[in-house]
């Protein structure tokens, strides 16, 4: 890597830090229904205006030792963390795709995903202003094949489209359908929607950007991430409220997962009949376990809501950076 390339990456990192500072403001002020364009930054505790030299991304936080200059109250670690993550993501986008239109599109995508993560983590809400525009942007991105992934033309009603655009349309429909179907299934069993409307829009948006294969991987990865992060919290809440039936049902879900994996392994070894039996048994145990969990939730009104936007965002970013390597393992 030449000195000029390193200099460019440093400049992109600084731009990312500044952008991260702004995205922090956007996310927080959207939640407070405040103006995030013209109003100057202020301390959330004492409401004093923050001078420009106290508003330098990362540096000001370090120099002020994480405290407000006026009231000495602690500044949330969220501010430098989001700034640093944004800077790193901007560098990665530029490193992968250089000075191109594709980079500009992906920087817009990354910026909106960061704000979505902030608002969903803090208040479990995804604002339409951040999610809805991503759908047409993703479709435009693929209609003009800005990613350069189109291999052939597909005719539909006498009009030839890029195959990646057709994939994007299918991906948007699949992403929205997944959340709408399971959200209503959750309502059927527990009286509460399993997912919010913001998740549906975000699923459609990521499908529009990364196509039907990409959204399948994103959904699978996000479910894994949610399980890794969410199951310990859910089990803690069950133990705390002495929901032993639900705990047993959670154990049933783990058993169903083990049986399913074992069945697939036996199937690869040639034991097809036993494999089919184990997989059917895993579905049966898993279905009963899910029914018990939702039934107990309805009876006790003990709902554990976890934001699903952050796992979707993380999975979406992984597919963005590693799409060709990840989709390579799909059997279709």
C-alpha positions as CSV (number, residue, x, y, z in Angstrom):
1,X,0.0,0.0,0.0
2,X,1.5,3.4,-1.1
3,X,1.7,6.5,1.1
4,X,-1.0,8.1,-1.0
5,X,-3.4,5.2,-0.4
6,X,-2.7,5.3,3.3
7,X,-3.4,9.1,3.3
8,X,-6.7,8.5,1.5
9,X,-7.7,5.9,4.1
10,X,-6.8,8.3,6.9
11,X,-8.9,11.0,5.3
12,X,-11.8,8.6,4.8
13,X,-11.5,7.6,8.5
14,X,-11.7,11.2,9.6
15,X,-14.7,11.8,7.4
16,X,-16.3,8.7,9.0
17,X,-15.7,10.0,12.5
18,X,-17.3,13.3,11.6
19,X,-20.2,11.5,10.0
20,X,-20.5,9.2,13.0
21,X,-20.9,12.2,15.3
22,X,-23.7,13.5,13.1
23,X,-25.4,10.1,12.9
24,X,-25.4,10.0,16.7
25,X,-27.2,13.3,16.7
26,X,-29.7,12.1,14.1
27,X,-30.6,9.0,16.0
28,X,-30.9,10.7,19.4
29,X,-32.9,13.7,18.1
30,X,-35.2,11.5,16.1
31,X,-36.2,9.8,19.3
32,X,-36.7,13.1,21.0
33,X,-38.5,14.6,17.9
34,X,-36.0,17.4,17.8
35,X,-34.3,19.1,14.8
36,X,-31.0,17.4,13.9
37,X,-29.9,19.7,11.1
38,X,-29.8,23.3,12.3
39,X,-29.8,23.1,16.1
40,X,-26.4,23.1,17.8
41,X,-25.2,20.3,19.9
42,X,-25.8,20.6,23.7
43,X,-25.1,18.6,26.8
44,X,-28.1,16.3,27.5
45,X,-27.7,16.9,31.3
46,X,-27.1,20.7,31.7
47,X,-28.4,21.8,28.2
48,X,-25.3,24.0,27.7
49,X,-24.3,24.5,24.1
50,X,-21.2,22.5,23.2
51,X,-18.3,24.6,21.7
52,X,-16.8,23.4,18.4
53,X,-13.5,22.4,20.2
54,X,-15.5,20.2,22.6
55,X,-17.3,18.5,19.7
56,X,-14.3,17.0,17.8
57,X,-15.1,13.3,17.3
58,X,-13.2,10.9,19.6
59,X,-10.5,13.5,20.5
60,X,-12.8,15.8,22.6
61,X,-14.2,12.7,24.5
62,X,-10.6,11.7,25.4
63,X,-9.5,15.2,26.3
64,X,-12.5,15.9,28.5
65,X,-12.2,12.4,30.0
66,X,-15.7,11.5,29.1
67,X,-17.3,14.4,31.0
68,X,-19.1,17.6,30.1
69,X,-16.9,20.8,30.5
70,X,-19.8,22.7,32.1
71,X,-21.5,20.3,34.5
72,X,-18.9,17.5,34.8
73,X,-21.6,14.9,34.2
74,X,-20.5,11.7,32.3
75,X,-20.9,11.7,28.5
76,X,-22.4,8.5,27.2
77,X,-19.8,6.1,25.7
78,X,-22.3,5.7,22.9
79,X,-20.9,8.9,21.2
80,X,-17.2,7.8,20.7
81,X,-18.3,4.2,20.0
82,X,-20.6,5.1,17.2
83,X,-18.0,7.6,15.8
84,X,-15.3,4.9,15.8
85,X,-17.5,2.2,14.3
86,X,-18.6,4.6,11.5
87,X,-15.0,5.6,10.8
88,X,-14.0,1.9,10.5
89,X,-17.0,1.1,8.3
90,X,-16.3,4.0,6.0
91,X,-12.6,2.9,5.6
92,X,-13.7,-0.7,4.9
93,X,-16.2,0.5,2.2
94,X,-13.5,2.6,0.6
95,X,-10.9,-0.1,0.9
96,X,-13.2,-2.7,-0.8
97,X,-14.6,-0.5,-3.6
98,X,-12.4,2.6,-3.9
99,X,-13.5,5.8,-5.6
100,X,-16.7,4.6,-7.3
101,X,-20.4,5.2,-7.4
102,X,-20.8,1.8,-5.6
103,X,-18.9,3.3,-2.7
104,X,-21.2,6.3,-2.5
105,X,-24.3,4.0,-2.5
106,X,-22.9,1.7,0.2
107,X,-21.9,4.7,2.4
108,X,-25.5,5.9,2.2
109,X,-26.6,2.4,3.2
110,X,-24.1,2.1,6.1
111,X,-25.1,5.6,7.4
112,X,-28.8,4.7,7.6
113,X,-28.1,1.3,9.1
114,X,-26.1,3.0,11.9
115,X,-29.0,5.3,12.7
116,X,-31.4,2.4,12.6
117,X,-29.2,0.5,15.1
118,X,-29.1,3.5,17.5
119,X,-32.9,4.0,17.6
120,X,-33.8,0.3,17.7
121,X,-31.3,-0.4,20.5
122,X,-32.4,2.6,22.6
123,X,-36.2,2.6,22.1
124,X,-37.0,-0.4,19.9
125,X,-38.2,1.8,17.0
126,X,-37.0,2.1,13.4
127,X,-38.0,5.3,11.7
128,X,-39.5,5.3,8.2
129,X,-37.1,8.2,7.2
130,X,-34.2,5.8,7.6
131,X,-35.7,2.6,6.3
132,X,-38.2,3.3,3.5
133,X,-35.8,5.2,1.2
134,X,-33.4,2.3,1.3
135,X,-35.9,0.2,-0.7
136,X,-35.9,2.3,-3.9
137,X,-32.2,3.1,-3.4
138,X,-31.5,-0.7,-3.4
139,X,-33.7,-1.3,-6.4
140,X,-32.0,1.6,-8.3
141,X,-28.6,0.2,-7.3
142,X,-29.4,-3.2,-8.9
143,X,-31.5,-1.9,-11.8
144,X,-28.4,-0.1,-13.2
145,X,-26.2,-2.9,-12.0
146,X,-24.0,-0.5,-10.0
147,X,-22.5,-3.4,-8.1
148,X,-21.4,-5.0,-11.4
149,X,-22.9,-8.4,-10.6
150,X,-25.3,-8.9,-13.5
151,X,-24.6,-12.0,-15.6
152,X,-27.5,-12.0,-18.0
153,X,-30.8,-10.3,-19.0
154,X,-34.1,-11.7,-17.9
155,X,-37.3,-11.0,-20.0
156,X,-40.4,-10.1,-18.2
157,X,-43.6,-9.0,-20.1
158,X,-41.4,-8.3,-23.1
159,X,-39.0,-6.1,-21.2
160,X,-35.4,-7.2,-20.5
161,X,-34.1,-6.6,-17.0
162,X,-30.8,-7.3,-15.3
163,X,-30.9,-10.6,-13.4
164,X,-29.7,-8.8,-10.3
165,X,-32.6,-6.4,-10.5
166,X,-35.1,-9.3,-10.7
167,X,-33.3,-10.9,-7.7
168,X,-33.6,-7.5,-5.8
169,X,-37.3,-7.4,-6.4
170,X,-37.7,-10.9,-5.2
171,X,-35.4,-10.2,-2.2
172,X,-37.5,-7.2,-1.2
173,X,-40.7,-9.3,-1.4
174,X,-39.1,-12.2,0.5
175,X,-37.7,-9.9,3.2
176,X,-41.0,-8.2,3.8
177,X,-43.0,-11.5,3.6
178,X,-40.8,-13.2,6.2
179,X,-41.5,-10.6,8.9
180,X,-45.1,-10.1,8.1
181,X,-45.9,-13.9,8.2
182,X,-44.0,-14.6,11.4
183,X,-45.2,-11.4,13.0
184,X,-48.8,-12.5,12.5
185,X,-48.0,-16.0,13.7
186,X,-46.7,-14.5,16.9
187,X,-50.0,-12.5,17.3
188,X,-52.0,-15.7,16.7
189,X,-50.1,-17.6,19.5
190,X,-49.4,-14.8,22.0
191,X,-51.6,-11.9,21.3
192,X,-48.6,-9.7,20.4
193,X,-46.9,-9.2,17.1
194,X,-43.5,-11.0,17.0
195,X,-41.9,-8.3,14.9
196,X,-42.5,-4.6,14.5
197,X,-43.4,-2.9,11.2
198,X,-39.9,-1.4,11.1
199,X,-38.4,-4.9,10.8
200,X,-40.6,-5.6,7.8
201,X,-39.4,-2.5,6.0
202,X,-35.8,-3.1,6.9
203,X,-36.1,-6.7,5.7
204,X,-37.5,-5.5,2.4
205,X,-34.7,-2.9,2.1
206,X,-31.9,-5.4,2.7
207,X,-33.6,-7.7,0.2
208,X,-33.7,-4.9,-2.4
209,X,-30.0,-4.3,-1.9
210,X,-28.7,-7.9,-1.8
211,X,-31.2,-9.9,-3.7
212,X,-33.1,-13.1,-2.7
213,X,-30.0,-15.1,-2.0
214,X,-28.6,-12.3,0.1
215,X,-31.7,-11.9,2.2
216,X,-31.9,-15.6,2.9
217,X,-28.4,-15.5,4.4
218,X,-29.1,-12.2,6.2
219,X,-32.3,-13.7,7.8
220,X,-30.4,-16.9,8.8
221,X,-27.5,-15.0,10.3
222,X,-29.6,-12.5,12.1
223,X,-31.6,-15.3,13.7
224,X,-28.4,-16.9,14.9
225,X,-27.1,-13.6,16.3
226,X,-30.4,-13.0,18.0
227,X,-30.3,-16.4,19.6
228,X,-26.8,-15.9,20.9
229,X,-27.5,-12.6,22.4
230,X,-31.2,-12.9,23.2
231,X,-31.6,-16.5,24.6
232,X,-29.5,-15.9,27.7
233,X,-31.6,-12.7,28.5
234,X,-34.9,-14.6,27.9
235,X,-33.8,-17.5,30.1
236,X,-32.7,-15.1,32.8
237,X,-36.2,-13.5,32.7
238,X,-37.8,-16.9,32.9
239,X,-35.7,-17.9,35.9
240,X,-36.4,-14.6,37.6
241,X,-40.1,-15.0,37.2
242,X,-40.0,-18.8,37.9
243,X,-41.3,-19.7,34.5
244,X,-40.2,-23.3,34.7
245,X,-42.6,-24.5,32.0
246,X,-41.1,-22.0,29.6
247,X,-37.6,-23.0,30.7
248,X,-38.4,-26.7,29.9
249,X,-39.8,-25.5,26.5
250,X,-36.5,-23.7,25.8
251,X,-34.7,-27.0,26.6
252,X,-37.0,-28.6,24.1
253,X,-35.9,-26.1,21.4
254,X,-32.3,-26.9,22.1
255,X,-33.1,-30.7,21.9
256,X,-34.9,-30.1,18.6
257,X,-31.9,-28.3,17.2
258,X,-29.5,-31.1,18.2
259,X,-31.8,-33.7,16.7
260,X,-32.0,-31.7,13.5
261,X,-28.2,-31.4,13.2
262,X,-27.8,-35.1,14.0
263,X,-30.4,-36.1,11.4
264,X,-28.6,-34.1,8.7
265,X,-25.3,-35.7,9.7
266,X,-26.8,-39.2,9.5
267,X,-28.3,-38.3,6.2
268,X,-25.0,-37.4,4.8
269,X,-23.7,-40.8,5.9
270,X,-26.4,-42.6,4.1
271,X,-28.9,-43.4,6.9
272,X,-31.8,-41.6,5.2
273,X,-34.7,-43.3,7.0
274,X,-33.2,-42.5,10.4
275,X,-32.3,-39.0,9.3
276,X,-35.9,-38.3,8.2
277,X,-37.2,-39.7,11.4
278,X,-35.0,-37.5,13.5
279,X,-35.8,-34.4,11.5
280,X,-39.5,-35.0,11.8
281,X,-39.1,-35.6,15.5
282,X,-37.1,-32.3,15.8
283,X,-39.9,-30.4,14.1
284,X,-42.5,-32.0,16.4
285,X,-40.5,-31.2,19.6
286,X,-39.7,-27.7,18.3
287,X,-43.3,-27.0,17.5
288,X,-44.6,-28.1,20.9
289,X,-41.9,-26.1,22.6
290,X,-42.8,-22.9,20.7
291,X,-46.5,-23.5,21.4
292,X,-45.8,-23.9,25.2
293,X,-43.6,-20.7,25.2
294,X,-46.2,-18.6,23.5
295,X,-49.0,-20.1,25.6
296,X,-47.2,-19.2,28.8
297,X,-46.5,-15.7,27.5
298,X,-50.1,-15.2,26.8
299,X,-51.2,-16.6,30.2
300,X,-48.7,-14.6,32.3
301,X,-48.4,-11.5,30.1
302,X,-44.7,-11.9,30.5
303,X,-43.3,-10.8,27.1
304,X,-39.6,-10.4,26.3
305,X,-39.2,-8.0,23.5
306,X,-35.8,-7.8,21.9
307,X,-35.0,-5.4,19.1
308,X,-34.3,-7.3,15.9
309,X,-32.9,-4.4,13.9
310,X,-29.3,-4.7,15.2
311,X,-28.9,-8.4,14.3
312,X,-30.3,-7.6,10.8
313,X,-27.9,-4.7,10.4
314,X,-24.9,-6.8,11.4
315,X,-25.9,-9.6,9.1
316,X,-26.5,-7.1,6.3
317,X,-23.0,-5.6,6.7
318,X,-21.5,-9.1,6.6
319,X,-23.2,-9.9,3.4
320,X,-22.3,-6.6,1.9
321,X,-18.6,-7.1,2.6
322,X,-18.5,-10.9,2.0
323,X,-21.4,-11.5,-0.3
324,X,-19.6,-13.6,-2.9
325,X,-17.9,-15.8,-0.3
326,X,-21.0,-16.3,1.7
327,X,-23.5,-17.0,-1.2
328,X,-20.9,-19.4,-2.6
329,X,-22.0,-22.0,0.0
330,X,-25.7,-21.8,-0.9
331,X,-26.9,-25.0,-2.6
332,X,-28.9,-23.0,-5.2
